Amino acid sequence: MSIFVALAKDGHLHAPSDYVHRGCRVVANPLGYAKNGEQEGFRPQLLIEI
């Protein structure tokens, strides 16, 4: 059994996301701007183990 782990870092985001695409979990946890209401979905305790 082989295990393949891919890690990708992406750039500038404002909206939080957590979904699976083609078997790969995609997570974005940006703080965003308070004045634009972008901080609502931010999870300060989020920890992702790889």
CHARMM internal coordinates of N, CA and C (Angstrom, degrees):
IC EDIT
DIST 1 N 1 CA 1.4549
DIST 1 CA 1 C 1.5310
ANGL 1 N 1 CA 1 C 108.81
DIST 1 C 2 N 1.2960
ANGL 1 CA 1 C 2 N 116.51
DIHE 1 N 1 CA 1 C 2 N 126.37
DIST 2 N 2 CA 1.4582
ANGL 1 C 2 N 2 CA 119.92
DIHE 1 CA 1 C 2 N 2 CA 176.52
DIST 2 CA 2 C 1.5206
ANGL 2 N 2 CA 2 C 109.41
DIHE 1 C 2 N 2 CA 2 C -111.36
DIST 2 C 3 N 1.3134
ANGL 2 CA 2 C 3 N 114.89
DIHE 2 N 2 CA 2 C 3 N 147.38
DIST 3 N 3 CA 1.4571
ANGL 2 C 3 N 3 CA 121.27
DIHE 2 CA 2 C 3 N 3 CA 179.72
DIST 3 CA 3 C 1.5230
ANGL 3 N 3 CA 3 C 108.03
DIHE 2 C 3 N 3 CA 3 C -120.47
DIST 3 C 4 N 1.3071
ANGL 3 CA 3 C 4 N 116.30
DIHE 3 N 3 CA 3 C 4 N 129.69
DIST 4 N 4 CA 1.4562
ANGL 3 C 4 N 4 CA 121.31
DIHE 3 CA 3 C 4 N 4 CA 177.85
DIST 4 CA 4 C 1.5140
ANGL 4 N 4 CA 4 C 108.61
DIHE 3 C 4 N 4 CA 4 C -114.77
DIST 4 C 5 N 1.3077
ANGL 4 CA 4 C 5 N 116.37
DIHE 4 N 4 CA 4 C 5 N 123.74
DIST 5 N 5 CA 1.4549
ANGL 4 C 5 N 5 CA 120.87
DIHE 4 CA 4 C 5 N 5 CA 178.48
DIST 5 CA 5 C 1.5170
ANGL 5 N 5 CA 5 C 107.74
DIHE 4 C 5 N 5 CA 5 C -117.55
DIST 5 C 6 N 1.3083
ANGL 5 CA 5 C 6 N 116.31
DIHE 5 N 5 CA 5 C 6 N 127.02
DIST 6 N 6 CA 1.4600
ANGL 5 C 6 N 6 CA 121.10
DIHE 5 CA 5 C 6 N 6 CA 177.16
DIST 6 CA 6 C 1.5158
ANGL 6 N 6 CA 6 C 108.76
DIHE 5 C 6 N 6 CA 6 C -115.75
DIST 6 C 7 N 1.2886
ANGL 6 CA 6 C 7 N 116.47
DIHE 6 N 6 CA 6 C 7 N 136.11
DIST 7 N 7 CA 1.4566
ANGL 6 C 7 N 7 CA 121.67
DIHE 6 CA 6 C 7 N 7 CA 177.54
DIST 7 CA 7 C 1.5136
ANGL 7 N 7 CA 7 C 107.81
DIHE 6 C 7 N 7 CA 7 C -125.41
DIST 7 C 8 N 1.3016
ANGL 7 CA 7 C 8 N 115.87
DIHE 7 N 7 CA 7 C 8 N 126.47
DIST 8 N 8 CA 1.4563
ANGL 7 C 8 N 8 CA 120.64
DIHE 7 CA 7 C 8 N 8 CA 178.49
DIST 8 CA 8 C 1.5163
ANGL 8 N 8 CA 8 C 109.00
DIHE 7 C 8 N 8 CA 8 C -128.71
DIST 8 C 9 N 1.2903
ANGL 8 CA 8 C 9 N 115.97
DIHE 8 N 8 CA 8 C 9 N 137.66
DIST 9 N 9 CA 1.4586
ANGL 8 C 9 N 9 CA 121.78
DIHE 8 CA 8 C 9 N 9 CA 176.24
DIST 9 CA 9 C 1.5132
ANGL 9 N 9 CA 9 C 106.99
DIHE 8 C 9 N 9 CA 9 C -110.36
DIST 9 C 10 N 1.3257
ANGL 9 CA 9 C 10 N 115.42
DIHE 9 N 9 CA 9 C 10 N 131.14
DIST 10 N 10 CA 1.4509
ANGL 9 C 10 N 10 CA 119.16
DIHE 9 CA 9 C 10 N 10 CA -179.27
DIST 10 CA 10 C 1.5182
ANGL 10 N 10 CA 10 C 108.74
DIHE 9 C 10 N 10 CA 10 C -115.44
DIST 10 C 11 N 1.2781
ANGL 10 CA 10 C 11 N 115.89
DIHE 10 N 10 CA 10 C 11 N 169.36
DIST 11 N 11 CA 1.4528
ANGL 10 C 11 N 11 CA 122.85
DIHE 10 CA 10 C 11 N 11 CA -171.88
DIST 11 CA 11 C 1.5086
ANGL 11 N 11 CA 11 C 117.01
DIHE 10 C 11 N 11 CA 11 C -81.06
DIST 11 C 12 N 1.2594
ANGL 11 CA 11 C 12 N 116.51
DIHE 11 N 11 CA 11 C 12 N -122.56
DIST 12 N 12 CA 1.4552
ANGL 11 C 12 N 12 CA 125.72
DIHE 11 CA 11 C 12 N 12 CA -163.02
DIST 12 CA 12 C 1.5264
ANGL 12 N 12 CA 12 C 112.44
DIHE 11 C 12 N 12 CA 12 C -89.09
DIST 12 C 13 N 1.3319
ANGL 12 CA 12 C 13 N 116.70
DIHE 12 N 12 CA 12 C 13 N 111.23
DIST 13 N 13 CA 1.4632
ANGL 12 C 13 N 13 CA 121.61
DIHE 12 CA 12 C 13 N 13 CA 179.64
DIST 13 CA 13 C 1.5225
ANGL 13 N 13 CA 13 C 110.34
DIHE 12 C 13 N 13 CA 13 C -128.27
DIST 13 C 14 N 1.3179
ANGL 13 CA 13 C 14 N 116.97
DIHE 13 N 13 CA 13 C 14 N 153.41
DIST 14 N 14 CA 1.4618
ANGL 13 C 14 N 14 CA 121.76
DIHE 13 CA 13 C 14 N 14 CA 176.10
DIST 14 CA 14 C 1.5184
ANGL 14 N 14 CA 14 C 112.28
DIHE 13 C 14 N 14 CA 14 C -121.00
DIST 14 C 15 N 1.3288
ANGL 14 CA 14 C 15 N 117.24
DIHE 14 N 14 CA 14 C 15 N -20.47
DIST 15 N 15 CA 1.4587
ANGL 14 C 15 N 15 CA 120.57
DIHE 14 CA 14 C 15 N 15 CA -175.63
DIST 15 CA 15 C 1.5293
ANGL 15 N 15 CA 15 C 110.31
DIHE 14 C 15 N 15 CA 15 C -107.46
DIST 15 C 16 N 1.3438
ANGL 15 CA 15 C 16 N 117.35
DIHE 15 N 15 CA 15 C 16 N 132.33
DIST 16 N 16 CA 1.4605
ANGL 15 C 16 N 16 CA 119.57
DIHE 15 CA 15 C 16 N 16 CA 177.84
DIST 16 CA 16 C 1.5234
ANGL 16 N 16 CA 16 C 111.89
DIHE 15 C 16 N 16 CA 16 C -70.98
DIST 16 C 17 N 1.3316
ANGL 16 CA 16 C 17 N 115.85
DIHE 16 N 16 CA 16 C 17 N 146.55
DIST 17 N 17 CA 1.4587
ANGL 16 C 17 N 17 CA 122.28
DIHE 16 CA 16 C 17 N 17 CA 178.33
DIST 17 CA 17 C 1.5152
ANGL 17 N 17 CA 17 C 108.95
DIHE 16 C 17 N 17 CA 17 C -145.14
DIST 17 C 18 N 1.3230
ANGL 17 CA 17 C 18 N 116.39
DIHE 17 N 17 CA 17 C 18 N 150.52
DIST 18 N 18 CA 1.4572
ANGL 17 C 18 N 18 CA 122.42
DIHE 17 CA 17 C 18 N 18 CA 173.90
DIST 18 CA 18 C 1.5210
ANGL 18 N 18 CA 18 C 106.40
DIHE 17 C 18 N 18 CA 18 C -156.96
DIST 18 C 19 N 1.3336
ANGL 18 CA 18 C 19 N 116.81
DIHE 18 N 18 CA 18 C 19 N 100.41
DIST 19 N 19 CA 1.4502
ANGL 18 C 19 N 19 CA 121.44
DIHE 18 CA 18 C 19 N 19 CA -176.77
DIST 19 CA 19 C 1.5287
ANGL 19 N 19 CA 19 C 109.92
DIHE 18 C 19 N 19 CA 19 C -150.14
DIST 19 C 20 N 1.3200
ANGL 19 CA 19 C 20 N 116.96
DIHE 19 N 19 CA 19 C 20 N 170.65
DIST 20 N 20 CA 1.4533
ANGL 19 C 20 N 20 CA 122.32
DIHE 19 CA 19 C 20 N 20 CA 177.87
DIST 20 CA 20 C 1.5254
ANGL 20 N 20 CA 20 C 108.76
DIHE 19 C 20 N 20 CA 20 C -113.95
DIST 20 C 21 N 1.3310
ANGL 20 CA 20 C 21 N 115.61
DIHE 20 N 20 CA 20 C 21 N 130.43
DIST 21 N 21 CA 1.4630
ANGL 20 C 21 N 21 CA 122.08
DIHE 20 CA 20 C 21 N 21 CA 178.17
DIST 21 CA 21 C 1.5169
ANGL 21 N 21 CA 21 C 108.06
DIHE 20 C 21 N 21 CA 21 C -126.81
DIST 21 C 22 N 1.3236
ANGL 21 CA 21 C 22 N 116.52
DIHE 21 N 21 CA 21 C 22 N 115.99
DIST 22 N 22 CA 1.4666
ANGL 21 C 22 N 22 CA 122.51
DIHE 21 CA 21 C 22 N 22 CA 179.74
DIST 22 CA 22 C 1.5302
ANGL 22 N 22 CA 22 C 111.75
DIHE 21 C 22 N 22 CA 22 C 53.00
DIST 22 C 23 N 1.3183
ANGL 22 CA 22 C 23 N 115.83
DIHE 22 N 22 CA 22 C 23 N 41.21
DIST 23 N 23 CA 1.4590
ANGL 22 C 23 N 23 CA 121.03
DIHE 22 CA 22 C 23 N 23 CA 176.37
DIST 23 CA 23 C 1.5159
ANGL 23 N 23 CA 23 C 114.89
DIHE 22 C 23 N 23 CA 23 C 83.01
DIST 23 C 24 N 1.3192
ANGL 23 CA 23 C 24 N 117.97
DIHE 23 N 23 CA 23 C 24 N 1.47
DIST 24 N 24 CA 1.4574
ANGL 23 C 24 N 24 CA 122.10
DIHE 23 CA 23 C 24 N 24 CA -179.77
DIST 24 CA 24 C 1.5286
ANGL 24 N 24 CA 24 C 109.39
DIHE 23 C 24 N 24 CA 24 C -112.03
DIST 24 C 25 N 1.3149
ANGL 24 CA 24 C 25 N 116.52
DIHE 24 N 24 CA 24 C 25 N 125.92
DIST 25 N 25 CA 1.4614
ANGL 24 C 25 N 25 CA 120.10
DIHE 24 CA 24 C 25 N 25 CA 178.86
DIST 25 CA 25 C 1.5251
ANGL 25 N 25 CA 25 C 109.70
DIHE 24 C 25 N 25 CA 25 C -76.14
DIST 25 C 26 N 1.3074
ANGL 25 CA 25 C 26 N 115.83
DIHE 25 N 25 CA 25 C 26 N 131.00
DIST 26 N 26 CA 1.4606
ANGL 25 C 26 N 26 CA 123.21
DIHE 25 CA 25 C 26 N 26 CA 179.89
DIST 26 CA 26 C 1.5234
ANGL 26 N 26 CA 26 C 107.28
DIHE 25 C 26 N 26 CA 26 C -114.63
DIST 26 C 27 N 1.3318
ANGL 26 CA 26 C 27 N 116.13
DIHE 26 N 26 CA 26 C 27 N 120.64
DIST 27 N 27 CA 1.4670
ANGL 26 C 27 N 27 CA 120.60
DIHE 26 CA 26 C 27 N 27 CA -176.90
DIST 27 CA 27 C 1.5251
ANGL 27 N 27 CA 27 C 108.84
DIHE 26 C 27 N 27 CA 27 C -128.82
DIST 27 C 28 N 1.3098
ANGL 27 CA 27 C 28 N 115.92
DIHE 27 N 27 CA 27 C 28 N 131.45
DIST 28 N 28 CA 1.4616
ANGL 27 C 28 N 28 CA 122.40
DIHE 27 CA 27 C 28 N 28 CA 172.25
DIST 28 CA 28 C 1.5256
ANGL 28 N 28 CA 28 C 106.69
DIHE 27 C 28 N 28 CA 28 C -131.11
DIST 28 C 29 N 1.3191
ANGL 28 CA 28 C 29 N 116.80
DIHE 28 N 28 CA 28 C 29 N 129.13
DIST 29 N 29 CA 1.4615
ANGL 28 C 29 N 29 CA 121.22
DIHE 28 CA 28 C 29 N 29 CA -177.83
DIST 29 CA 29 C 1.5323
ANGL 29 N 29 CA 29 C 110.18
DIHE 28 C 29 N 29 CA 29 C -133.44
DIST 29 C 30 N 1.3311
ANGL 29 CA 29 C 30 N 116.51
DIHE 29 N 29 CA 29 C 30 N 61.17
DIST 30 N 30 CA 1.4623
ANGL 29 C 30 N 30 CA 119.14
DIHE 29 CA 29 C 30 N 30 CA -178.92
DIST 30 CA 30 C 1.5227
ANGL 30 N 30 CA 30 C 111.30
DIHE 29 C 30 N 30 CA 30 C -78.85
DIST 30 C 31 N 1.3066
ANGL 30 CA 30 C 31 N 116.45
DIHE 30 N 30 CA 30 C 31 N 149.56
DIST 31 N 31 CA 1.4611
ANGL 30 C 31 N 31 CA 120.47
DIHE 30 CA 30 C 31 N 31 CA 176.17
DIST 31 CA 31 C 1.5251
ANGL 31 N 31 CA 31 C 110.77
DIHE 30 C 31 N 31 CA 31 C -72.95
DIST 31 C 32 N 1.3220
ANGL 31 CA 31 C 32 N 117.55
DIHE 31 N 31 CA 31 C 32 N -40.65
DIST 32 N 32 CA 1.4634
ANGL 31 C 32 N 32 CA 120.54
DIHE 31 CA 31 C 32 N 32 CA 177.91
DIST 32 CA 32 C 1.5261
ANGL 32 N 32 CA 32 C 112.35
DIHE 31 C 32 N 32 CA 32 C 73.26
DIST 32 C 33 N 1.3176
ANGL 32 CA 32 C 33 N 115.34
DIHE 32 N 32 CA 32 C 33 N -173.20
DIST 33 N 33 CA 1.4630
ANGL 32 C 33 N 33 CA 122.03
DIHE 32 CA 32 C 33 N 33 CA -178.41
DIST 33 CA 33 C 1.5219
ANGL 33 N 33 CA 33 C 110.54
DIHE 32 C 33 N 33 CA 33 C -101.24
DIST 33 C 34 N 1.3152
ANGL 33 CA 33 C 34 N 117.11
DIHE 33 N 33 CA 33 C 34 N 129.82
DIST 34 N 34 CA 1.4658
ANGL 33 C 34 N 34 CA 121.85
DIHE 33 CA 33 C 34 N 34 CA 178.94
DIST 34 CA 34 C 1.5244
ANGL 34 N 34 CA 34 C 110.84
DIHE 33 C 34 N 34 CA 34 C -63.01
DIST 34 C 35 N 1.3198
ANGL 34 CA 34 C 35 N 117.43
DIHE 34 N 34 CA 34 C 35 N -40.11
DIST 35 N 35 CA 1.4700
ANGL 34 C 35 N 35 CA 120.80
DIHE 34 CA 34 C 35 N 35 CA -176.49
DIST 35 CA 35 C 1.5294
ANGL 35 N 35 CA 35 C 112.52
DIHE 34 C 35 N 35 CA 35 C -64.62
DIST 35 C 36 N 1.3260
ANGL 35 CA 35 C 36 N 116.77
DIHE 35 N 35 CA 35 C 36 N -20.74
DIST 36 N 36 CA 1.4649
ANGL 35 C 36 N 36 CA 121.17
DIHE 35 CA 35 C 36 N 36 CA 178.65
DIST 36 CA 36 C 1.5254
ANGL 36 N 36 CA 36 C 112.55
DIHE 35 C 36 N 36 CA 36 C -101.38
DIST 36 C 37 N 1.3346
ANGL 36 CA 36 C 37 N 117.10
DIHE 36 N 36 CA 36 C 37 N 4.41
DIST 37 N 37 CA 1.4544
ANGL 36 C 37 N 37 CA 121.37
DIHE 36 CA 36 C 37 N 37 CA -179.86
DIST 37 CA 37 C 1.5214
ANGL 37 N 37 CA 37 C 113.85
DIHE 36 C 37 N 37 CA 37 C 70.89
DIST 37 C 38 N 1.3322
ANGL 37 CA 37 C 38 N 116.98
DIHE 37 N 37 CA 37 C 38 N 24.09
DIST 38 N 38 CA 1.4587
ANGL 37 C 38 N 38 CA 121.18
DIHE 37 CA 37 C 38 N 38 CA -175.31
DIST 38 CA 38 C 1.5237
ANGL 38 N 38 CA 38 C 113.68
DIHE 37 C 38 N 38 CA 38 C -86.87
DIST 38 C 39 N 1.3207
ANGL 38 CA 38 C 39 N 118.45
DIHE 38 N 38 CA 38 C 39 N -6.08
DIST 39 N 39 CA 1.4621
ANGL 38 C 39 N 39 CA 120.69
DIHE 38 CA 38 C 39 N 39 CA -175.96
DIST 39 CA 39 C 1.5287
ANGL 39 N 39 CA 39 C 113.13
DIHE 38 C 39 N 39 CA 39 C -89.46
DIST 39 C 40 N 1.3078
ANGL 39 CA 39 C 40 N 117.68
DIHE 39 N 39 CA 39 C 40 N -4.87
DIST 40 N 40 CA 1.4649
ANGL 39 C 40 N 40 CA 121.89
DIHE 39 CA 39 C 40 N 40 CA -175.43
DIST 40 CA 40 C 1.5316
ANGL 40 N 40 CA 40 C 113.08
DIHE 39 C 40 N 40 CA 40 C -58.03
DIST 40 C 41 N 1.3227
ANGL 40 CA 40 C 41 N 118.54
DIHE 40 N 40 CA 40 C 41 N -41.69
DIST 41 N 41 CA 1.4566
ANGL 40 C 41 N 41 CA 121.08
DIHE 40 CA 40 C 41 N 41 CA -176.50
DIST 41 CA 41 C 1.5142
ANGL 41 N 41 CA 41 C 115.07
DIHE 40 C 41 N 41 CA 41 C -91.89
DIST 41 C 42 N 1.3327
ANGL 41 CA 41 C 42 N 118.08
DIHE 41 N 41 CA 41 C 42 N 0.79
DIST 42 N 42 CA 1.4641
ANGL 41 C 42 N 42 CA 121.76
DIHE 41 CA 41 C 42 N 42 CA -178.54
DIST 42 CA 42 C 1.5213
ANGL 42 N 42 CA 42 C 111.00
DIHE 41 C 42 N 42 CA 42 C -64.66
DIST 42 C 43 N 1.3323
ANGL 42 CA 42 C 43 N 117.09
DIHE 42 N 42 CA 42 C 43 N 133.47
DIST 43 N 43 CA 1.4651
ANGL 42 C 43 N 43 CA 122.74
DIHE 42 CA 42 C 43 N 43 CA 179.35
DIST 43 CA 43 C 1.5273
ANGL 43 N 43 CA 43 C 109.07
DIHE 42 C 43 N 43 CA 43 C -115.24
DIST 43 C 44 N 1.3415
ANGL 43 CA 43 C 44 N 118.04
DIHE 43 N 43 CA 43 C 44 N 93.97
DIST 44 N 44 CA 1.4737
ANGL 43 C 44 N 44 CA 120.52
DIHE 43 CA 43 C 44 N 44 CA -174.68
DIST 44 CA 44 C 1.5333
ANGL 44 N 44 CA 44 C 113.65
DIHE 43 C 44 N 44 CA 44 C -64.55
DIST 44 C 45 N 1.3027
ANGL 44 CA 44 C 45 N 118.28
DIHE 44 N 44 CA 44 C 45 N -22.19
DIST 45 N 45 CA 1.4649
ANGL 44 C 45 N 45 CA 121.09
DIHE 44 CA 44 C 45 N 45 CA -179.43
DIST 45 CA 45 C 1.5275
ANGL 45 N 45 CA 45 C 113.04
DIHE 44 C 45 N 45 CA 45 C -95.29
DIST 45 C 46 N 1.3194
ANGL 45 CA 45 C 46 N 118.02
DIHE 45 N 45 CA 45 C 46 N 6.17
DIST 46 N 46 CA 1.4608
ANGL 45 C 46 N 46 CA 121.55
DIHE 45 CA 45 C 46 N 46 CA -177.96
DIST 46 CA 46 C 1.5175
ANGL 46 N 46 CA 46 C 110.98
DIHE 45 C 46 N 46 CA 46 C -62.71
DIST 46 C 47 N 1.3165
ANGL 46 CA 46 C 47 N 115.93
DIHE 46 N 46 CA 46 C 47 N 127.41
DIST 47 N 47 CA 1.4630
ANGL 46 C 47 N 47 CA 122.54
DIHE 46 CA 46 C 47 N 47 CA 176.19
DIST 47 CA 47 C 1.5190
ANGL 47 N 47 CA 47 C 107.65
DIHE 46 C 47 N 47 CA 47 C -132.97
DIST 47 C 48 N 1.3053
ANGL 47 CA 47 C 48 N 116.91
DIHE 47 N 47 CA 47 C 48 N 127.61
DIST 48 N 48 CA 1.4529
ANGL 47 C 48 N 48 CA 121.55
DIHE 47 CA 47 C 48 N 48 CA -179.78
DIST 48 CA 48 C 1.5218
ANGL 48 N 48 CA 48 C 107.75
DIHE 47 C 48 N 48 CA 48 C -115.86
DIST 48 C 49 N 1.3148
ANGL 48 CA 48 C 49 N 116.42
DIHE 48 N 48 CA 48 C 49 N 117.53
DIST 49 N 49 CA 1.4637
ANGL 48 C 49 N 49 CA 121.08
DIHE 48 CA 48 C 49 N 49 CA 178.34
DIST 49 CA 49 C 1.5121
ANGL 49 N 49 CA 49 C 109.56
DIHE 48 C 49 N 49 CA 49 C -90.90
DIST 49 C 50 N 1.3322
ANGL 49 CA 49 C 50 N 116.00
DIHE 49 N 49 CA 49 C 50 N 135.18
DIST 50 N 50 CA 1.4633
ANGL 49 C 50 N 50 CA 120.19
DIHE 49 CA 49 C 50 N 50 CA 177.55
DIST 50 CA 50 C 1.5181
ANGL 50 N 50 CA 50 C 109.53
DIHE 49 C 50 N 50 CA 50 C -123.46
END
COOR INIT
IC SEED 1 N 1 CA 1 C
IC BUILD
